[in-house]
Amino acid sequence: MRLAVLELPATWGLRDRQLARVDALLARGPEAELVLLPEASLTGYVSPDGDFDVSAFGEPAGGETEQALSALARKHRVHLVGPAIERAGDCLYNAMVAFAPDGGEVFRYRKRHPWYPEVWAAPGQGLHPVVDIAGLRVTIGTCFDIHFMKSEAAAELAEADLLLFPSAWVEQSDSRPSMLPSLAQTFTTAIANANWGAGSPRVAGQGGSRIYGGDGVVVAEARAGRADAVIQPRSRA
């Protein structure tokens, strides 16, 4: 599989500008079969004033943001996994939605473990999906979920060739360079981390988007907003 992770800069309330960045990064190439965007990277995760409340950006499933992601998937003929602040009844979810090259929905994942300031977000109740995309078995977990996946999603990680890991990382001392290789090695699962980039606000933890092989070795790092790698299915005895 030809895989790309995009590292979009932190913004707030500039969805159309972010979508235009995605369009430009996909047009720049190289061609990809699966593209991952960072967590909450279209709406913003935290405002320049330090406000974590994104409830004003909530949309029902199939709303304008998801329609725009679907259109980009069709335009560039890729599987595109992007963020949505999903409103369902009285609940809001920090969601990631995957669209196929024909624009159809492949899966929808609601973050199971919202980070402490995400008081607006209801915990997702569904399991971590495992789906077939471009010859690989693919699963997903969003940002803070990563701390729970070894215990809660061991079966899914053992089945998957690739873990999609969108994030808006905020640690002063970044644990990803040690934590992600260890997780990859434990399950022999490649990991694609699309993290938010430096922008407004500027906080610790931004940048450092990487793709790890199933042996935990970095195979690509984001440069100029994008990292690309070819991921093979793992050997199954």
N, C-alpha and C positions, 0 to 999 in steps of 0.2 A: 504494500500500500504506500502511495505517496501522501505523506502527512505534512500539514503545515499548522503551526501555532502562530497566532497574531498577538502582538503585544501593543495594545492601544493605550495612549496616555490617559491619565486621570483627568476627567472633566466632570461637569455637573450640568445636567439639563440640556446637553448639546447632542441629542440623539442623531439628528440628520447629519451633523458634521462627522460624528463617529461612523455612521453608515457609509458616508462618502470615503472615509479613510479605509474602511474594509474593502470597498469596491476598488479603490486604487491599489491596495496591497495585493488583491487577488489578480487584478489586471497586470501587475508588474511581473507576476510569475515567480518561480516556475509553476507549471501546472500541478495541481494537487487533486487527490480524490477525497480527502477528508480534511476539513479546516475547523480549528477550535478557537473561539474567542474567549477573552477573560470574563470572569464573574462580574455582573452588573456594569459592564464596560460601555454600554450604550447610553444608559441613563446617568451613570455615576454611582459610586458606592458611598461616598461621603462628600459633603459640600465644602467649599473653601473656608466656610465658617465652622467646620467641625460638626455639622448636622448629619446624623446617620439616617434620618427619616426620609425614605424614598417613596412613601405611600402615595404621594401626589403623582407618581409615574405609573401607578398600577393600571393594568389593562386586562380585560378578559382574554382568555385563550382565543387565538385567532385575531387579536387586535392589530393595530397599525404596525407596531414594532415587529410582531411575528410575520405579518404580511410582507414587510420590507426584507426580513431575513429570507423568507421563502423566495422572494423575487431575486435576491442575490444568488441563492443556490441555483435557481434556474438559469440565470444569466451566465454564471461561470461554470455550470455543469459540475458542481461539487456537492458532497455531503457537507453541510454547514451547521455547526453546533454553536448557538448563540444564546445570550442571556435575555430573560424577560422577567419583569416584575408582574407576576400573574395574580389577578384578582379573581377569586372564586367565592361567590357569596360574600360573607363577612370576613373572609380570610385573604391575606396576601402571602404569596410564596416567592422565595428567591429561586427562580426556575432557570433551567437550561433546556432548550428545545432544539432537536436535531431535524434538519430538513434534507430530503433527498435531492438529487439533481433535477428531478421533475417538479420540485417544490412541495411535495407531499411530506407530511410529518412522519418521522421515523420513530422518535421517542420523545418523551417529556419527563424530565427529572426535577423534582422539587427538593431543594437542599434539606437534608434530614436534621442537621444540627446548625441552626443559625448561630452566628457568633454573638457574644453578649450584648453589644450595642444594637443588634438587629431586632429590637423589640417590636418592630412593625411586622416581622415575618413569623408566620406559623410554621412549625416543623413539618416537613414532608413526611408522610406516612408510608409511602411506597418503598419497595425494595430497590436496590441498585439494578437498573436494567442491564441485561447482556444481550447485545444484538449483533447481527452479521452486517459488516460494512466493508465492501471492497476486499473480501476474502479474509478479513480478520474478525475475531470475536472481540467486541468492544464493550466496556462498561464505563461508568462515570461516578465521580464524587466531587463535591464542590467545597473548596477551601477548608473550613473548620471540620468538615466531614472526615478529612484525612486522618485525624487523630483517633477515629473510631472504626475505621474500615477493617483493620486487621482482625478485630473481634467480631464486627457486625457483618462484614462482607467477605469473609474468607472464602466461601464457596464461589462467589462471583469472581473474585480476583484469581482464584485457581483455574477458573474456566476461561478467563479473558486473555487474549494476546496483548491487549492495550487498555490502559486506564487513562481516561480523559480527566484532567485535573485543572479546571478553571479556578482562578483565585484572584482575590484582592488582598494580598499578603501584607501584614502590618508589623511584623516582628522587628524589634531593635537588633537582635542577634538572630540572623536568618538560619533556621533549622532545616530548610529544604535541602541544601546540599548534602546533608547526612541522612535525613529522614527518607527522602524519596529513593535514593539508591538502595537503602536497606529494604524498603518495601518491595522494590522491583526484584531484588535478589531473592527475597523470601518466597515470592509467588512466580518467579520467572516471567514477569509481566512488564512490558514496556510501559513507560509513563510519559504522557504529554502534558506539560504544565504551561498553560497560557495565563500569564499574570499581568495585572495592570502595570503600566509604565509610568515614569515620572511625568507629572503634569501639575494640575491645580485641583486639590491640594498636593503638596509634596510631603510624603510621609515615608518613614522607614519601611523597608520590605518591598518597595516597588522595583520593577525590573526583574532580571534573572530568569526569564522564561526559557525553559530547556526541554529537550526531549531525551529521555533515558532509554537505553536498551534494556532487555530483560535481564541482563547481567549487571545492571546498575551503572553502566558507563554512559557518560554524556555523549550523545551522537550529534547533537545540534544545539546551538545557543542562539537566541534572538539577536539579530543585527538589523538595524534600520526597521524595526517593527515586525520582524518575521523570522521564524526558524523552520527549516525544512529537513525532512529525513525520509528514507524509505524503511518501513517496518515490515519484517517478514513474520508469518505465522510461526509460533514456537513449535518445537518438536514435541509431539505427544506420543509417548511409547504405548 
